[in-house]
């Protein structure tokens, strides 16, 4: 069992750990600050350093649920004490991007009654698809203004761990499909953004929306009936 730090402390950049396993897929640590790819957020990159060696981590993902650090080079042997450090610049940009997407989805729901149908992000850029009947450049500008106005209010962002039964009783969480989470997940991790958004989420977020900065809606496009796409950049 790897102790994962990122779900409780997204700002932890480095940790000392021990190599628990080395597989074809990569290095498993007894604890890690690296985020494993999931929920649309890419896995962390960074470095493992130890007495006499160093390798770059090029991705982090789960293999049968186990956080695994994909590396380039020769792995440290099992039992080695390592310093595991994420590429913080990239991760922090992903945190800002992820939070921007949550605020975007909240605005589209609150002001235009449309749910999210999909999305993806990379550092500083993302797309999100909505159940909208139509989309236009003007609509994109309108949403961009609303989004930046909401971000500028500097809403605090809170990580909560709610008992599953409580999460299932919350209409906001049901809207964002908390009921579709595997029944083994209890408690459920929730990201709450001020009074504007609350959803079950595994990703890493900034502390308040002011930290996101300014977001631009760079493209709007139709992906078919009831499916409209918006691309944003930070
Ligand atoms: Zn999310």
Boltz pocket constraint, residues with backbone or C-beta under 6 A from the ligand:
constraints:
  - pocket:
      binder: B
      contacts: [[A, 39], [A, 98], [A, 102], [A, 200], [A, 201], [A, 202], [A, 203]]
      max_distance: 6.0
